[in-house]
């Protein structure tokens, strides 16, 4: 599998970036913070991160059922987790591996599942934007941030519901190397997209996505509590975390590594946390919210046979 070497390089790059982050911190503060980590918070943090997966698992299975794809719930969950392993790829494009796994294990054509994966990630993005807007509005943060977020949402909905625009967009992406290889029926591709973006379906999926961001942000809040950092309230953390994830996503850097951590650190610093502590917190937040999930994903990937993927 050609992706193996790329993933190893991403892991190495992540370790290098985190080493730089910690190098830029005060070593005495690092030692103090790590030694003072309240281990009793660890089960709660891991539980919250695990619980946050529930609404997006429901969303994934709901999208499959909505398109009349009969995938057993246990298989659907396993494939969902396998996809998490590839969230560290640029723009999370590797999550399309789920389509290959479903083709191999359930004989479902990629044409039917690739658009579902695309729409699923789009709903995740919408949920993050809405969650960040809620945080920004309640906190009374810079009004320009709200305008930018709303404009971002408007563009997404425009391409979702204005048919000529959506057709141009999807014709373009299906001409790319990956999609041209795996999507040979553009008409069916459009049909699946339309069924997956129906107003009722979209409403359910967006609510589930927002729920995910609210729960995962609670986990982030308790990461700060574990390090005895209590200068920020939950809504501030919600706004900071979702905004940082969005910045990492649009950077198209694998997993947003470096960009997301840097954004978290910068926003923490602007809200009264010293830079050394902010850098440590950003790395630990990503360990719990990204790398814990990726680890679970790789375990699932092994069981679903995802490593049998061939690029032919």
TILUM-859532 format. One record per residue (C-alpha): residue in three letters; x, y, z; residue number from 0. Coordinates in nm, 3 decimals, m for minus. Layout:
<recs>
ALA,X,Y,Z,NUM
...
</recs>
This chain:
<recs>
UNK,0.000,0.000,0.000,0
UNK,0.159,0.324,m0.120,1
UNK,m0.004,0.527,0.153,2
UNK,0.203,0.344,0.416,3
UNK,0.521,0.544,0.350,4
UNK,0.329,0.870,0.334,5
UNK,0.166,0.805,0.668,6
UNK,0.501,0.722,0.826,7
UNK,0.636,1.053,0.695,8
UNK,0.336,1.234,0.846,9
UNK,0.403,1.070,1.184,10
UNK,0.769,1.172,1.168,11
UNK,0.676,1.527,1.068,12
UNK,0.425,1.549,1.355,13
UNK,0.686,1.433,1.607,14
UNK,0.930,1.690,1.467,15
UNK,0.678,1.973,1.488,16
UNK,0.577,1.881,1.844,17
UNK,0.945,1.863,1.941,18
UNK,0.989,2.217,1.806,19
UNK,0.682,2.336,1.998,20
UNK,0.816,2.194,2.322,21
UNK,1.167,2.322,2.248,22
UNK,1.023,2.673,2.219,23
UNK,0.864,2.629,2.562,24
UNK,1.035,2.684,2.893,25
UNK,1.166,2.339,2.998,26
UNK,1.102,2.411,3.363,27
UNK,0.739,2.491,3.283,28
UNK,0.710,2.173,3.073,29
UNK,0.842,1.963,3.359,30
UNK,0.618,2.137,3.610,31
UNK,0.302,2.110,3.399,32
UNK,0.352,1.745,3.308,33
UNK,0.435,1.645,3.665,34
UNK,0.127,1.834,3.789,35
UNK,m0.108,1.674,3.534,36
UNK,m0.411,1.552,3.728,37
UNK,m0.428,1.190,3.621,38
UNK,m0.779,1.152,3.762,39
UNK,m0.904,1.361,3.466,40
UNK,m0.759,1.115,3.212,41
UNK,m1.051,0.864,3.212,42
UNK,m1.300,1.151,3.179,43
UNK,m1.110,1.308,2.887,44
UNK,m1.084,0.977,2.701,45
UNK,m1.451,0.901,2.774,46
UNK,m1.563,1.239,2.637,47
UNK,m1.355,1.199,2.322,48
UNK,m1.501,0.849,2.276,49
UNK,m1.858,0.972,2.338,50
UNK,m1.805,1.251,2.083,51
UNK,m1.778,0.984,1.813,52
UNK,m2.138,0.868,1.871,53
UNK,m2.319,1.150,1.683,54
UNK,m2.084,1.132,1.383,55
UNK,m2.112,0.751,1.370,56
UNK,m2.490,0.797,1.363,57
UNK,m2.448,1.055,1.085,58
UNK,m2.232,0.821,0.877,59
UNK,m2.472,0.527,0.914,60
UNK,m2.772,0.752,0.851,61
UNK,m2.619,0.875,0.522,62
UNK,m2.561,0.516,0.411,63
UNK,m2.920,0.417,0.497,64
UNK,m3.054,0.732,0.331,65
UNK,m2.896,0.619,0.005,66
UNK,m3.043,0.267,0.051,67
UNK,m2.706,0.102,0.111,68
UNK,m2.758,m0.202,0.331,69
UNK,m2.447,m0.206,0.552,70
UNK,m2.476,m0.387,0.889,71
UNK,m2.434,m0.149,1.182,72
UNK,m2.124,m0.326,1.316,73
UNK,m1.958,m0.313,0.972,74
UNK,m2.060,0.052,0.933,75
UNK,m1.900,0.141,1.268,76
UNK,m1.581,m0.051,1.186,77
UNK,m1.550,0.125,0.850,78
UNK,m1.613,0.462,1.014,79
UNK,m1.327,0.408,1.260,80
UNK,m1.100,0.282,0.982,81
UNK,m1.157,0.614,0.806,82
UNK,m1.043,0.806,1.115,83
UNK,m0.693,0.663,1.062,84
UNK,m0.668,0.872,0.746,85
UNK,m0.779,1.202,0.895,86
UNK,m0.411,1.293,0.909,87
UNK,m0.393,1.300,0.528,88
UNK,m0.407,1.638,0.343,89
UNK,m0.762,1.769,0.356,90
UNK,m0.860,1.431,0.506,91
UNK,m0.875,1.297,0.150,92
UNK,m0.759,0.961,0.281,93
UNK,m1.096,0.905,0.448,94
UNK,m1.214,0.802,0.100,95
UNK,m1.050,0.473,0.196,96
UNK,m1.391,0.393,0.348,97
UNK,m1.529,0.358,m0.005,98
UNK,m1.264,0.101,m0.095,99
UNK,m1.327,m0.097,0.225,100
UNK,m1.703,m0.106,0.156,101
UNK,m1.636,m0.219,m0.200,102
UNK,m1.403,m0.496,m0.082,103
UNK,m1.613,m0.618,0.210,104
UNK,m1.970,m0.546,0.098,105
UNK,m1.930,m0.525,m0.282,106
UNK,m2.077,m0.173,m0.288,107
UNK,m1.954,0.030,m0.589,108
UNK,m1.729,0.324,m0.502,109
UNK,m1.955,0.543,m0.715,110
UNK,m2.223,0.506,m0.447,111
UNK,m2.001,0.568,m0.144,112
UNK,m1.741,0.825,m0.253,113
UNK,m2.003,1.104,m0.270,114
UNK,m2.133,1.003,0.075,115
UNK,m1.783,1.039,0.222,116
UNK,m1.749,1.380,0.053,117
UNK,m2.084,1.499,0.191,118
UNK,m2.004,1.355,0.535,119
UNK,m1.686,1.567,0.558,120
UNK,m1.876,1.869,0.431,121
UNK,m2.126,1.833,0.718,122
UNK,m1.834,1.810,0.963,123
UNK,m1.705,2.140,0.826,124
UNK,m2.047,2.305,0.851,125
UNK,m2.085,2.181,1.208,126
UNK,m1.745,2.325,1.304,127
UNK,m1.832,2.663,1.151,128
UNK,m2.169,2.677,1.328,129
UNK,m2.014,2.576,1.661,130
UNK,m1.746,2.844,1.625,131
UNK,m2.008,3.106,1.534,132
UNK,m2.207,3.019,1.848,133
UNK,m1.896,3.060,2.059,134
UNK,m1.794,3.383,1.886,135
UNK,m2.141,3.538,1.920,136
UNK,m2.185,3.449,2.287,137
UNK,m1.836,3.570,2.372,138
UNK,m1.879,3.893,2.178,139
UNK,m1.555,3.835,1.984,140
UNK,m1.451,4.031,1.674,141
UNK,m1.756,4.082,1.450,142
UNK,m1.543,4.029,1.139,143
UNK,m1.488,3.668,1.244,144
UNK,m1.864,3.614,1.238,145
UNK,m1.892,3.770,0.891,146
UNK,m1.613,3.547,0.757,147
UNK,m1.775,3.236,0.907,148
UNK,m2.118,3.325,0.766,149
UNK,m1.969,3.391,0.422,150
UNK,m1.796,3.054,0.439,151
UNK,m2.128,2.888,0.522,152
UNK,m2.306,3.078,0.245,153
UNK,m2.054,2.951,m0.013,154
UNK,m2.099,2.591,0.105,155
UNK,m2.480,2.609,0.094,156
UNK,m2.465,2.781,m0.245,157
UNK,m2.275,2.488,m0.394,158
UNK,m2.501,2.241,m0.213,159
UNK,m2.835,2.374,m0.329,160
UNK,m2.777,2.575,m0.649,161
UNK,m2.773,2.294,m0.903,162
UNK,m2.571,2.464,m1.184,163
UNK,m2.298,2.556,m0.933,164
UNK,m2.294,2.210,m0.773,165
UNK,m2.273,2.042,m1.114,166
UNK,m1.975,2.257,m1.215,167
UNK,m1.804,2.186,m0.881,168
UNK,m1.854,1.810,m0.889,169
UNK,m1.762,1.781,m1.256,170
UNK,m1.435,1.951,m1.170,171
UNK,m1.347,1.728,m0.875,172
UNK,m1.443,1.411,m1.063,173
UNK,m1.184,1.503,m1.326,174
UNK,m0.905,1.489,m1.067,175
UNK,m0.675,1.186,m1.071,176
UNK,m0.835,1.007,m0.775,177
UNK,m1.199,1.067,m0.863,178
UNK,m1.158,0.997,m1.235,179
UNK,m1.019,0.656,m1.137,180
UNK,m1.290,0.564,m0.887,181
UNK,m1.602,0.751,m1.007,182
UNK,m1.702,0.629,m1.352,183
UNK,m2.070,0.721,m1.333,184
UNK,m2.106,1.097,m1.287,185
UNK,m2.487,1.078,m1.308,186
UNK,m2.508,0.839,m1.014,187
UNK,m2.255,1.055,m0.830,188
UNK,m2.488,1.356,m0.864,189
UNK,m2.791,1.151,m0.761,190
UNK,m2.623,1.041,m0.436,191
UNK,m2.513,1.398,m0.364,192
UNK,m2.868,1.526,m0.414,193
UNK,m3.017,1.259,m0.185,194
UNK,m2.754,1.331,0.080,195
UNK,m2.811,1.707,0.079,196
UNK,m3.190,1.710,0.096,197
UNK,m3.302,1.973,0.349,198
UNK,m3.432,1.719,0.602,199
UNK,m3.120,1.503,0.572,200
UNK,m2.894,1.809,0.592,201
UNK,m3.068,1.936,0.905,202
UNK,m3.023,1.604,1.086,203
UNK,m2.660,1.569,0.978,204
UNK,m2.568,1.927,1.071,205
UNK,m2.723,1.890,1.417,206
UNK,m2.526,1.569,1.470,207
UNK,m2.206,1.740,1.356,208
UNK,m2.260,2.038,1.589,209
UNK,m2.323,1.793,1.874,210
UNK,m1.986,1.630,1.803,211
UNK,m1.803,1.965,1.823,212
UNK,m1.975,2.056,2.148,213
UNK,m1.880,1.725,2.311,214
UNK,m1.519,1.721,2.188,215
UNK,m1.480,2.079,2.313,216
UNK,m1.586,1.962,2.660,217
UNK,m1.297,1.713,2.642,218
UNK,m1.064,2.002,2.552,219
UNK,m1.198,2.200,2.847,220
UNK,m1.107,1.916,3.083,221
UNK,m0.760,1.888,2.931,222
UNK,m0.706,2.244,3.056,223
UNK,m0.855,2.151,3.392,224
UNK,m0.614,1.857,3.417,225
UNK,m0.325,2.101,3.378,226
UNK,m0.485,2.334,3.635,227
UNK,m0.553,2.603,3.375,228
UNK,m0.890,2.756,3.461,229
UNK,m0.873,3.105,3.312,230
UNK,m1.100,3.017,3.016,231
UNK,m1.464,2.917,3.022,232
UNK,m1.615,2.643,2.807,233
UNK,m1.757,2.870,2.534,234
UNK,m1.422,3.042,2.487,235
UNK,m1.257,2.702,2.446,236
UNK,m1.531,2.596,2.202,237
UNK,m1.465,2.901,1.984,238
UNK,m1.085,2.863,2.004,239
UNK,m1.080,2.491,1.933,240
UNK,m1.325,2.488,1.641,241
UNK,m1.164,2.796,1.481,242
UNK,m0.819,2.636,1.510,243
UNK,m0.942,2.310,1.357,244
UNK,m1.094,2.504,1.066,245
UNK,m0.768,2.690,1.006,246
UNK,m0.582,2.358,1.008,247
UNK,m0.833,2.206,0.764,248
UNK,m0.819,2.488,0.508,249
UNK,m0.437,2.485,0.521,250
UNK,m0.456,2.139,0.352,251
UNK,m0.154,2.036,0.557,252
UNK,m0.181,1.669,0.668,253
UNK,m0.397,1.666,0.981,254
UNK,m0.354,2.044,1.000,255
UNK,m0.042,1.958,1.199,256
UNK,0.144,2.268,1.307,257
UNK,m0.125,2.509,1.187,258
UNK,m0.392,2.384,1.428,259
UNK,m0.151,2.365,1.723,260
UNK,m0.011,2.707,1.640,261
UNK,m0.363,2.855,1.619,262
UNK,m0.463,2.700,1.952,263
UNK,m0.145,2.833,2.114,264
UNK,m0.188,3.181,1.966,265
UNK,m0.553,3.211,2.069,266
UNK,m0.476,3.079,2.418,267
UNK,m0.202,3.341,2.451,268
UNK,m0.441,3.615,2.343,269
UNK,m0.675,3.500,2.619,270
UNK,m0.426,3.524,2.903,271
UNK,m0.231,3.195,2.899,272
UNK,0.148,3.229,2.886,273
UNK,0.309,3.108,2.564,274
UNK,0.500,2.813,2.714,275
UNK,0.188,2.675,2.879,276
UNK,m0.016,2.740,2.562,277
UNK,0.230,2.540,2.350,278
UNK,0.220,2.246,2.591,279
UNK,m0.160,2.256,2.605,280
UNK,m0.193,2.266,2.225,281
UNK,0.021,1.954,2.187,282
UNK,m0.165,1.765,2.461,283
UNK,m0.505,1.865,2.323,284
UNK,m0.407,1.720,1.987,285
UNK,m0.273,1.403,2.147,286
UNK,m0.616,1.342,2.303,287
UNK,m0.843,1.470,2.025,288
UNK,m0.648,1.367,1.715,289
UNK,m0.388,1.100,1.785,290
UNK,m0.603,0.895,2.023,291
UNK,m0.867,0.878,1.748,292
UNK,m0.610,0.797,1.480,293
UNK,m0.475,0.514,1.697,294
UNK,m0.823,0.364,1.731,295
UNK,m0.865,0.411,1.356,296
UNK,m0.553,0.211,1.273,297
UNK,m0.668,m0.074,1.495,298
UNK,m1.004,m0.078,1.313,299
UNK,m0.829,m0.050,0.977,300
UNK,m0.639,m0.369,1.047,301
UNK,m0.960,m0.558,1.128,302
UNK,m1.150,m0.427,0.823,303
UNK,m0.873,m0.527,0.586,304
UNK,m0.812,m0.168,0.480,305
UNK,m0.445,m0.234,0.418,306
UNK,m0.539,m0.450,0.120,307
UNK,m0.618,m0.133,m0.076,308
UNK,m0.457,m0.132,m0.419,309
UNK,m0.400,0.166,m0.642,310
UNK,m0.507,0.004,m0.962,311
</recs>
